[in-house]
Amino acid sequence: MAGLRELRKHLKSIKSIGQLAGAMKTVATAKYSRINSVYSAYSEYAGECKRILERFGADAAFPDRPVTEAETAAPPCFVIFSGNRGLCGSYNTEILSLFGKKLADFPQAEVVTCGKTASLYCREKKIPVLHEFFFDDIPSFDNAKELAAFLCKRYGEGEIGSVRLFYQKFINMLTQHPHDEIFLPCGGTNTAEEDYRTIYIPDKNTVVKKTVFDCLEASLYSVLLESAAGCQAATIMAMRSAFDNSVDSADTLETKINRIRQGEVTADVIEISYEPTEE
């Protein structure tokens, strides 16, 4: 049975863990609040951009993209979004599991990682990575532009046949679902009647190309925000659970220490009371 000294050391360690978990929960809450406010304001705009992409099609922005038999055999590109660190429950594990299963079906796929955890996963599994992107916990629009420029360049030159995104779809603070979707190519359902009713200045090709590129950047930024919000929400819940568990464990251990101390005091009193008196 552990002595009082060992129990006190254990209690001190538990309290330190609780303080650390509480501090991380506070930081994650602040980050989540900032990301969620931006995501909530941006989601409607991102939805409109997605509808534009569905109308014109992403290929409208790549008039010089080679369309040959060799192009159709170009490998797909998988883009995986993860957190920059652990301590966020099953957030990273679930999306990496989905990514690993899809990659097993397409071993020839090019891989692009966004996040330190995804990069470490690929290194451990010895998965070749085309490019690694490292973004802040609160992503900026410049991050989305950088990623979009890289993907659009390779897609426009025919080096990759398609782009698929893997990320945790943000439902609410308690729920995120592993999700994958086609980013390129997409859309292209506009009709002749819609073209007839639309006036393009200076011309249709120029307007559509610029609009599609802007919408692709906006869509990627929405994914970055969604992934980041889910990561911080998962961290909040994990740290809240760790903090609550540390409090419960500390209370239980303090009760045990108090009982041991009380037992020792009682034993000392009994021993003193039964000491023989000198006549």
Salt bridges, closest charged atoms under 4 A:
GLU48 OE2 - ARG51 NH2 2.55
GLU71 OE2 - ARG65 NH1 2.73
GLU132 OE1 - ARG123 NH2 3.07
ASP137 OD2 - LYS31 NZ 2.65
ASP137 OD2 - ARG85 NH1 2.85
GLU157 OE2 - LYS153 NZ 3.21
GLU159 OE1 - ARG154 NH1 2.89
ASP180 OD2 - ARG164 NH1 2.41
GLU181 OE1 - HIS179 NE2 2.92
GLU193 OE2 - ARG197 NH2 2.56
GLU194 OE1 - ARG55 NE 3.63
ASP195 OD2 - LYS204 NZ 2.80
ASP214 OD2 - LYS210 NZ 2.69
GLU226 OE2 - LYS169 NZ 3.61
GLU254 OE2 - LYS15 NZ 2.99
